[in-house]
Amino acid sequence: MLIFLIGMMGSGKTTLGRQLAERLGYAFVDLDEYLEKRVGRSIAEVFEQEGQERFRELEREALEAVVLDYDDAVISTGGGAPCFFDNIDFINRHGVSCFLDVPVEEISRRLLASNLQVRPLLAGKSEEEVSSFLAKTLSLRKQFYEQANIQLKGPAISVEQLQHLLNNN
């Protein structure tokens, strides 16, 4: 089974994904890292050299490749991955999608405590600009995220909560 974790950057997809994969004995795939290995460049370099539109095309190709490469995996998608092309439909056809619905204030707090330079959409932004960007972006993306098979809401989602909902789905 493929389990896709979706949601905003900073919502815990990678952290929870690693924990869940370990518990289930599945592979863990960070779609951004997978994409970087495929193209031999960082996401920041792809954005800088070819722009966001090309990045989204490469992201879709990586999503398709992951589905072919793995039978049992927990896949942490990039925050925008479900929101372009028909990616959310593709995800739902090929596995179980889980939306980690973490409040913007908590996401902002987490991201501001990290290195924003590795996130092309946030690099160079002030604290206020980061919070504003996240709120606006979430309002645009929520229509896609809410198409997930499973939704977990809260500032501190645990791997136990996620596993419980998956078992009951």
Secondary structure, 3 states (H helix, E strand, C coil): CEEEEECCCCCCHHHHHHHHHHHHCCEEEEHHHHHHHHHCCCHHHHHHHHHHHHHHHHHHHHHHHHHHHCCCEEEECCCCHHHCCCHHHHHHHHCEEEEEECCHHHHHHHHHCCCHHHCCCCCCCCHHHHHHHHHHHHHHHHHHHCCCCEEEECCCCCHHHHHHHHHCC
